[in-house]
Each structure stands twice: as structure tokens, then as C-alpha cells.
Amino acid sequence: KQVKAIDDADEHIHNGNSFYRQSQFDKAADEYKKAYQIGGGFRAVSGFKLAMAYEKLGHYDEAIAQLDTMIEKHQLSEMGTQDAKEMISRLLATKAAQQTAP
């Protein structure tokens, strides 16, 4: 059963990557979310990819929430946590810039 979960998560990430390359970010986000929910060793990868898809969709709050959850639940390595914090800073800056744009 655990092997099937790993295979399923891997398949969802693969499908998400295909959609992402085709700029179908909503479908990519759905696939990454499925992989993230399966959990295990794919959680960090799928969580980051989900945040990236949200960013492409302009869903900055969802991307930030995803990264915050991963940090709070200690789902990332030290390097991953640093990367997540940098991405959050970039997302906040992008969001602020769009809110102040005419």
C-alpha cells in the first residue's frame, strides 16, 4: 500500500509538471495538491511546486499559506525552509507592487 502511495504521488507530480510546462497552472496545482496530500517524501517537492503554480495563477495568498504551513509543520529541511522564506518575501513584494500599481 505504501509503494502504491509513492507511485501515486510521483505520478501526480509528473502530471503536474506536464501541465505546468503547458502553462495550465490550474491543472498543475490540482495535481501537486493531490501529491502533497499523499505526503511522505514527496511532500516538500509537491508543496513547493504547488506554491509555484499558485504564484503563476496570481494566487499569492494561497502560495504564502502553503509555504507557511510547510514551515510550521517542519516539512522542510533547513535549506528548504530558507528557500520557502525567500519565496514568501518575493510573493509579498509582488503582491504589494500589484496593489499599488495604478
N, C-alpha and C positions, 0 to 999 in steps of 0.2 A: 504493500500500500504506500509506503514511504517513497519507493522508487517511482511509482506512478505519479505521486505529487511532484517529485523533482522533474520528471519528464513533462508534466503538465505546465509547471512554472516556466521551464525552459521554452516550451512551445509558445506560451503566451508572450514571452519576451521576444522570441523570434518573430512572431506575428506583429507585435508592436513595432519592432524595428522596421519591418517591411512597410507598415502604414506610415511610420514617421518619415522614412525616405521618400514616400509618395506625397508628403505634406498633408496626409489625412490624420491630423493630430488628435481629433476627437476619437477616432477608432484606435489610434495608438494608445491614448490614455486609457481606454477601456481594457485593452489587453494588458497593459502594465499594471493596472489596478487589480486585475484577476491574479496576476503573478504575485503581486505584493501580498494579497490576501492569503495565498497559499503559504507564504512565509518561507522559513528555512533560509538556506544560504543565498537564495535569490532576492531576499527582502531588500537589502541595501541597493543592489543594482536596479531592481524594478522600481523602488521608491524614488531614486534619483531620476530615472527615465520618465516616471510619471510626473515629477515636478517639472522636468524639461518640456514635456508635452503640454502641461498646463501653461507654462510660460509662453509657448508658441501660440496657444489659444488666447492669450491675454488674460488668463485666469490667475492673476498674480497672488490673490489671497489664498486660493487653493494650493498653489505651489508652495507658498510660505508655510501654510498649515501642514502640508505633507512633510516638509523638511523639519519643521519644529517637532512634529510627532516622532520622527526618526531619531532626533537628538534626545528628546525627553525619555524615550523608551530604550535608549542606549543600543540602538540597532546599527550603529556605525562605528567604525574604527576611529582612532584619534584623527587620522588623516581625513577620513570621510566626514567627521564632524566639522573639521576646519573647512573642507570644501562646501559643506552644507551652509555654514555660516557665511561664507563668501558669496554663495549663490543668493542667500536671503538678502544680503546687503545690496546686491545688484538688482534683485527684484524690487526691493523697497525704493531704490533710486529710480528705476524705470517707472514704477507706479507713480512716484511723486512728480516726475518730469511730465508724465501724461496728464496728471491732474492740474498742473499749472500751465499746460500748453493752451493757447487760445483756440 
